[in-house]
């Protein structure tokens, strides 16, 4: 790995435990494959449990991209500071909270950084995102599929108490362009951790909820292409309608946001092909979900889909039945 200096270096941060070593590798290699070779890339990898053998595999995969100026900075995750916070989904661990500590974990001369979740692939030059002027904003991010803070199930339960307008948009925390200088000056990390502790009883969307609560009026909106989020299965199968639709179909960064991941059995959305496109440029080239696991994964997915469809039909029948009963003399 090369030594990097100068302002042409892009600081990219990801956080993973040992279970996400392969997706982490795919993500950083997709960045390197598509980035302008005149740049420098410095990957700050916040890790837990990734031993030397796996680290070597990650780094050798990055070398296979033949990106000329790239380096990896491994950082041990300070999990003792975030281990007791609420975990929003079964596929998420306490590592998700590590992004809140990025300004403290990176060198003081790093003025900004791009944070990426590990369940993403980058299809275009991330330098375009890096070159954006943050101005006075703490971060730039993409609007979340959930849409607004007043969403009945996935919004902020206490948005009224916080003085946040009901129509304020939520942002997705999987791709962030972060103003590290401002975070340090304002003590933003401390504010976020304090919010999580104070509101522990009502937190249901983890770190993303804290970020939206604290920085609701201090973020700039990126075009949706910079965090193109996989629609939830109900939307893809037409069982539910989105409250809003992004104007772009361009997928500069694809974010595998749901519990369906390309490297897990039963994943059937088309965008999964991009994961394997970049996987085959790494030391994991040729790996695929074992056939038997994939078969049972697809079978379980079909059973769940049928169950959900029957549930929808049952609810519709009840609604129509009650409506007809009211119309009877």
Secondary structure, DSSP 8 states (H G I E B T S, - for coil): -----STTEEEEEEEEEGGGHHHHHHHHHHHHHHS-TTSEEEEEEEEES--HHHHHHHHHHHHHTT-SSEEEEEEE--GGGTTTS---STT--GGGGGGGGHHHHS-TT--EEEEE-SSEEE-S-THHHHTS--TT-SEEEEEEEEEETT-TTTS-TTTTTTT--TT-EEEEEEEEEEEHHHHHHHTHHHHHHHHHHHTTTT--SHHHHHHHHHSTTSEEEE-GGGGEE---HHHHTTSS--S---S----SEEE--SS--TTSTT---TTHHHHHHHHTTSTTTT----HHHHHHHHHHHHHHHHHHHHHHHHHHHHHHHHHHHHH--
